[in-house]
Amino acid sequence: MAATTEEAGQGAQGITTSSNTGDRNPALSVVFPVFNERDNLNALHQRVSEAITETGLDYELIFVDNGSVDGSLDVIKSLAAGDSHVRYICLSRNFGHQGGLFAGLAGSHGDAVITMDADLQHPPSLIPRMVALWQEGHEVVYTTKTGHRMGALKGLQTKIFYRVMSKISGLNLSFGQSDYRLLDRKVLDALLSIPEYRKFLRGTVEWMGFRQTGLELSVEERHSGESKFSYRSLVSFALDGILAFSTMPLRWFIATGALVALLAIAYAMYVTILALVEAMGGPVSVPPGWASVAVAISFFGGVQLLGIGVLGEYLGRVFEQTKGRPVYIVRETSEDHDSGQRG
């Protein structure tokens, strides 16, 4: 079958090899990005199914295999074969956590959609409370972590990021926000219509508005395995958030350039005055200047390179946006398997 592009509003989200989305429209969808979480999936399926049963709503569970190499997809297919509520989307490679999230969001059919990690650190027991708040009229229910399983240095850096991010963007991003949230269908449709390539989901959802409320989240131990979110991923995540919502870093370099220029002018005036006093026979001498020149050149060079680097980050994102590449590419889905069996 020829590849088609799924679009929501004006923004192409991803490419799928099937246009078959099925006829089911459940009240609730739950999306799990999965990357090498084979040993967690059965427990995740059981606990989430039990939690949703308390709500009395019809539901679907969407597992997005994000390039796993440990057999996670085989476990997901086994779950789908034994439970009609389970669907899966298999991506052609790993498109990152955000890519996996958006693949699941775009493929969901529920009136409300919950996103959560597949490692069981997001407790399924919160789902009934999230659904209750949605039924009361809230269109976004987000969660904020109260327990943080990270080192002191990493925790401090994360706190600084959220404080800086909130300050420069004007968004109300508190420390500990996670991607465990519920979105009403109207919010999700608006989110998917945004044509931005690198969406910083936490900031974008806050920026969109709607009626939002939060729940405190006590992070649980991983059921199995190790975290796939490296320090490098954390730095990239922070850069995406800052650059997506503010041009303040560019303005900082304008201010730095102006300050350096004023200092240079002041120093030039100082040296000129010394030279005039020396020429008039005063008891002063003009400093030789080799050390100061070397320091000044190194300093100015460093500032310029930093400025060029920041500007390059913005230009790089513009370049990525103009290429129009999809956020993800789907290799196969549970609907493909079902249609093959019917055929």
N, C-alpha and C positions, 0 to 999 in steps of 0.2 A: 504493500500500500504506500502511496506517495506520502511524503512528510507534509504535515500541515502545521501552521503556527497558531497556537492558542493566544487569543488576544482578549484583554479586558479593557474597555475604553480605548485609549490611544496607545497603550504601552504593550508591546510584545513581551510576554513573560518567559515563555519557553517553547521548545519544539518537541512535539510528540509524534510517534509513528502510528498513532491511532486516533481517530476522531470519535470512537465509540465511548460514550460516557455513562451508558446505562440509563435506566428509567427511574431509579430509586432516588427519592428526595427525603432523607431522614431529617429529624429535628436537630440532631447533634452529630457533628463530625469531630473526631479526634485525630490529629496529625502527629506522627512520630518520625523525625529524620533519623535514619539508622546508618551508622558506620561502624562495622565490626562489633556488633552487640549481640552476637549469637546466643550467649549464655544468659542474657537478660530477657529475651523476648517472650518466652513462655510465661514467666512470672509477671511480666508487664501486661501481657494479654489478659491473664487471669484477674489481676488486681484492678485493672481499668474496667474490665467487663463487670466485675462485682460492684464497683463504685457507680457506674452509670446505671446499673439495674435499679439502684435506689431512687433514681430520678423518674423512672417510669417512661422515659422517652425512647423513641426509636433512634438508632444510632448507627454510625459506621466508624470503623477504625482503619485509618489509612497509614500504612507503613511505607515510608519512602526509603528504598535501599539506595544509599548514596555512594556507590562504588565499593561496597564491602568485599573483602577477599577471604573472610573466615567462614563462609557458609551461612551467613545471616539470611540471604535470600531464600535458601532452601527451607529454613525454619519458618520464614514468613509464608511461603507457599503452602507449607504444611498447615499452618494456622488458618489460611484462607480456605483450604480444602475442608477443614473441619468446622468452620464457623462462617455463616453467610454474612455476618457483620464485617468481616475483615476484607479489605481491599489492599492492593499493593501497587506501588509505582516504582519501577526500577530505572534509575538513571544510567546514562551511557558511561559515566565516570563520576568521580567525586567532584561535586560543584560547590563544596563548602557547606557549612551549616545553614547559611542564609539561603543558598540555592536549594537545598533539600526542603527547607521550610516552605519556600514559595512554590515548589513543585506540588507539595501536599495541599497547600492552601488553594492553588488554582484548580486542583483536581477534586476538591471537596464539594459536597452537595448540600450540606446541612444548613439549617436556618441560623445556627450558631456553630462556630468552629473553635476548638481548643487546640493549642499547640503545646507540646511538652517533649522533654528529652526522653530517650529510650533507656536510660540507665537507672531509672527508678529513684533518682535523687529528687525528682518532682513528685511529691506524694499524691497518688491517685485519690486519696481520701478527701482532697479539696474539691474534687469535681462537683459533688452535689451542692456545695456552698456556692461555687461559681455559677452553676446553673440557676440556683435560687435567686441570686443577685441579678442575673440576666432576665429572669422572668418578672422581677420587680421593676424592670425598665432600664437597667444599665446596659449600655451598648458595648462597653469595653470593661472587662474585669482583669486587671493585671495583678501580679504577685510580686512581693518584695521580700527578699531573704532576710531572716532574722539570725540565722546561724551560718557562718561562712567557713568553709573548709579550705582555707588557703593560708599560706605563710604570712608572717607579719609584713614583710617587704611587699609582697604581691597585694596584700590587702590594703596597705597604705597607698600604693600606686593606683589601685582601683578607686579608692576614695577620692584621690586627687583628680582622677579623670572625670568622675561624675560631678565633682564640684566645679572644675574648669568648664566642662561641657554645659552644665546648667547656666553658668555665668555668661559665657560667650554666645550661647544660642538662644537664651531666653526661655528654654524649655524647663519644665519642672521634673528633672530626672534625679531621683533619689538613689543613694547607694544601695545596691542589693537588688535592683530590678532584674527580672529574668525573662526568658522567652516562654514561660508558662503563663498563658493568658487565654482569655475567651474573647472572641470577636463576633459581634452580630453580623449577619449577612450583609447589611447595608454598609457597615464599616469595611468589611472584607472586599466588597465590590469596589468601593472607593479606593482602597489600598492598592488593589490590583490594577486599577486604571492609571495609577501614577507611572509615567514612562521612565522613571529614573532607574539607571542600570544598577548602581550600588546603593541599594536601600539600606539604611541603618534602621532596622525594624523598630527598636525601642524608641528611638527619637521620632520616627515617622508616625507611629501610632499616637504618641503624645501630641505631636504637632497637629494631627488631624482633628482633634477635638472630640466631639460627641460626648455622651454622658459616660464618664469613666469613674470607676471606683477600684479600690485595691484590697488585697488580702495579704496577711503576713504568711510567709512560707518558711517552715523549718526544714532546712535541707537534710535529706536522709543520706545514709551511706550508700555508695554504689552497690547494687546487688552483686555485680561481678565485673571484672576487668578494670582497666585504668582509664582516666580521662584522656580524651583525644584533643582537648583544647590546650595547646601548648602556649608557652610564653610569647612565641612569635605570633601566634594567632591572636593573643590578647592585644599586642601592639598594633597589629593590622586592624583589629576591631576598633581600637581607640582612634586610630587615624581616620577610619571610615566615618565614625561618629562626628569627629570635630570638623573634618573637611566637608561633610555633607550638609552641615547646618550653619556654617559660619565662614566669613571671609576675614575674620579677626586676625589669623596668623599673618596675612598679607599686610594688614594695617599695622601690626606690630613692627614689621620691617620698615614700613614708611616712617614710623615714629623713631625706630632705631637709627635709620638713615639721617633723619633730621637732627637727632641728638649728636650723632657722630660729626655731622657737618658743622654744627654749632661749636663743638669742642675743637674741631680743626681750625675754625676761624679764630676762636679765642686763643689757641696756641700760637697761631700765626701772628696775631696782634702782639702777644707776649714777646715772641722772638724779635719782632720788628722794633718794639720799644727798647729791648735790650741792645739791639744793634745801634740804635740811635744814641742811647746813653753811652755806649762804648766809643762811638765815633766822636762824641763830644768830650772824650777823655774821662768819662766816669769810671768808678772802681768796679766795673762789671765786665764780664766777658760772655760772648755768645756761646752756648754749649755746642760741642762738636756735632752732636746729633746722630751719630751712627747707631747707637743703641735705640734711641727713641724712634728713628726712622724704621729700623728693623721691626720693632714691636708694633708700630703703627701699620706697616704694610701687612704683617701677619694678622693683626686684628681685623683690618678692613677686608683682607682676603677671606678670612673666616666668615665674617658677616655676609659678604657677597655670596659665598658658596651656600651658606644656610638659606639665604633669600632665594637663590636660584633653585635650591632643592624644594623649598615650600611651593614656589611657583610651579615647578615641574610636577609636583603631586596634583595640583589643581588641573594643570594642562593634561596630565595623564588620564584623569577621570573624564575630562571633556572628550579626549580621544577615544576612550572606551565607550562612552555614550554614543558618539557619532558612528562607530562601527556597527551598531545595531545588533550585536551578537546576543543570543538568548541567555537568560540567567541559568537555564538548565536545558538538558536534552533528555527526553524519555526514550529508553530502549524498549521496554515492554511494560504492560500493566496487567492486572488481574482480569480486566475486561477482554484483553486479547486472548487470554487463556480460556475464558468462558466461551467466547465466540468460536474458538477453535474446537472445543468439545461439542458445541451445538452443531457445527458444520460436519 
